[in-house]
């Protein structure tokens, strides 16, 4: 599959509007009802004025006799028009919003597949703009395209046939007008698409800048740079305004051209009809039918004027929906079964742009805790990410219980390995809800037990609402240490046999760290743990220490063995000021 991100970082996809059609066809029964509602609506808005025109002509020419029947037909037509319009709007928009739900789910799936490699460097504000506003903008396409376009074509052709019966020359004029009105948006389609893309790109940039300001407001205030960044947002808004004005000028030109064609065309149509000596009582009907043939096309043209924007947002949405998996699922995955949860790195080589790991090998036996230490950039977090298969190794293998992680499905691997990252993310939910993230069916007692092991139970109990206390956005209502303990409890609750802790105790005070280690020690025999650590207190508790430097393992052994026998290890501890 073609990579949906260009070198410049922009998203792309081919023929985006055509790519939306399968979503519309995914519910054929509803699609048929939407088309039927459009046909009924457009048919009634032709029949009603045609009946009215014929009644008026009959009364004026004093050729009456059927006025009562015509009046009855008009009243029925008025009722049907109202019902048809309500039905079309109701079923069309309900259908559209159901399809938007599907698109949003597909976006989440696409982001999950791409994480983390293909999203590195992408701004969260732009992604949020795509997931929220861009998806919503496709509602116009879903709600109006099927019913409106089919109804417009059928009714316009039917009206043209009726005019041809009354006056063939008038039908020729009307056919020419229909083609001219329909061709205007087609001629300007490429320009509309380019302008729509420019508008959406500028809108995404503004959203990203705004989110940066909101998320970094504390840092900006401390650095006294709030005004500078506000000016960046305003400059982005000005650029967005320029793109909107260009888009509006082009759409306005389309509108004016279409209206001129309609006005002049109907005048020519009336002139030709009179010259063709159409009967007086049928002349108003012919004009109405001419209008009816052109009006749906004009309506569709008005919708088409916005398709440049829809085409642009659809391209951005579908590019994320189509994100290929960052790591491919195995063609013949190994079934998940109880295995000995030992971990082995065997001659592992890996690099992002340059090589980070160069032949790393070490083992973690079942129930063992290994501390992975080294200078910043030595490759410690990269090892954790390879174990979780955020990336695949370039050489060698990472195995759990003798099984290469590349032979496990990602879902099974996530059940088997749990991560506590240094940068903790909590949702705007209760403490219990955040702990239950990996096991939604966990009981209150199990949640409390996981919190107790993580050293979080006491502080949670002291809160006014206990486990029902809301964490706030990104856990803003809790301290850094409290957030880390909640994240540790979340990982422990999953009962994954392999636990990875990436600087997970860096925000804990001495007492909290002691309580955490006591809890982990109680379950040590059943869980294999890889700890990325700088704190001496954490390193000392490990069964074994593996030292990375320059992308290779330079030493391994117990803390005591390395302190007494490895000068480099002693120097590392001294540099980290942990001794």
Secondary structure, DSSP 8 states (H G I E B T S, - for coil): ---SB-TTS-B--SSHHHHHHHHHHTTHHHHHHHHHHHHHHHHHHHHHHHHHHHHHHHHHTT--S-HHHHHHHHHHHHHHHHHHHHHHHHHHHHHHHHHHHHHHHHHHHHHHHHTTGGGTT--HHHHHHIIIIIHHHTHHHHHHHHHHHHHHHHHHHHHHHHHHHH-HHHHHHHHHHHHHHHHHHHHTHHHHHHHHHHHHHHHHHHHHHHHHHHHTHHHHHHHT-HHHHHHHHHHHHHHHHHHHHHHHHHHHHHHHHHHHHHHHHHHHHHHHHHHTT--HHHHHHHHHHHHHHHHHHHHHHHHHHTHHHHHHHHHHHHHHHT---SS---TT----------EEEEEEEEESSSEEEEEEEEEE-TT-EEEEEESTTSSHHHHHHHHTTSS--SEEEEEETTEEGGGS-HHHHHHHEEEE-SS----SSBHHHHHGGG-TT--HHHHHHHHHHTT-HHHHHHSTTGGG-B--GGGTTS-HHHHHHHHHHHHHHTT-SEEEEESTTTT--HHHHHHHHHHHHHTGGG-EEEEE---HHHHHHSSEEEEEETTEEEEEE-HHHHHHH-HHHHHHHHHTT--
